[in-house]
Amino acid sequence: MSTRNKLFNIGFVSSPHPHSAFHIKTLELVASIKEIHLCCIEGQDADEFTALSGKIKTTSNSLTDLINNDRIDALIVSVRNDLCAPILEIAANAGKHVLFEKPGAIHSKDLQKPFEIATAKKLNLSVMFQNRYSPEIKVLKKHIADGYFGRIMSAEARTVTSQVRYRNPAHWLFNKKQSGSGILSWLACHNIDLLCHLLNDQVVEVAAMVDNLNEDNLEVEDTAILALKFSKGTLGSLHAGYQLAGSPPGYSGGLYDSHFSIRGTSGYGTIPSNNNTYKFYSETGDLDLAGIQTMTFSPTSSAAYGGKAGEYFVENFLECINNNQIFQPSIDSAIRVLKIIEAALESSETGKSVRINQT
């Protein structure tokens, strides 16, 4: 039974990570969060966070003490890719709900055991694919589900951002043992998830080319082009890369060039780059559209990671815990995305398309 107006005590686990400070700002803004208890690992400095939120009550370096603390209702885990899956398994065994940074692991198989434990215990192990909550994506998904565009023939996504030289080439994100892969696991994972989410479908085959085309000597791909086949027949494409010159340095405020298009037998929907706009056209009889329609969104300003949509994302995660529901996107979404990334890397290496078993 749910408890109205429940206040949550959150355990926050962080290794040095570009998003950790952003998440602390989000937790500060979510009204249902009463306390934050920090666990800093792998050299993470707690002083980086303490000035960002008055909700921070304790700091420690002991993951065991945090997870075994009965006062902790849920965990936020923002750690290096190679560190995440073991933490998820420990947390799941302890009966703790977790919202974790994507992609959650180096390899999809690393998430299988936490997934099985969470399923058996009916726990939320949920992944931070918060882009699902952007207003444009929500409207586009509804239009697809309502049949505005008929049978979906193609889906197109692009996420291009600042070159590696603006992002510290020595960062763990470009270390294969710590990150697993490059642009695919760090940024393109969002678009891979969104394509599956929007279409309510799964990728069954991938053909891809990836490369390291920046001037830095990286261990992981900085450019990727993927062709995707979905189980219902839709063909998709994804372009991702650290490619833009002239960007501010760092991970906050970097340049982006993004795009989404869904095209069907009766119409199409497009989200252009970074301007809170959605354009669509439909020939379905009940709409009676006079040409292309444009919707412009003006979301309320928020310091949360992902803006107001990021706040809603965390709030809904906590509401699901309160109501004994499973929050989506769950860990199975992270597993599916990692399988697609693995197939893309294999395809690029072998020069052949790769089938995916999504079971």
Buried (B, 14 or more C-beta within 10 A) or exposed (E): EEEEEBEBBBBBBBBBBBBBBBBBBBBBBBEBBEBBBBBBBBEBEBEBBBEBBEBBEBBBBEBEBBBEBEEBBBBBBBBBBBBBBBBBBBBBBBEBBBBBBBBBBBBBEBBBBBBEBBBEBEBBBBBBBBBBBBBBBBBBBEBBEEBBBBEBBEBBBBBBBBBBBBBBBEBBBBBBEBBBBBBBBBBBBBBBBBBBBBBEBBBBBBBBBBEBBBEBEBEBBBBBBBBBBBEEEBBBBBBBBBBBEEBEEEBEEBBBBBBBBBBBEBBBBBBBEEEBBBBBBBEBEEBEEEEEBEBEBEEEEBBBBBBBBBBBBBBBBBBBBBEEEBBBBBBBBBBBBBBBBBBBBBBBEEEEBBEBEEE
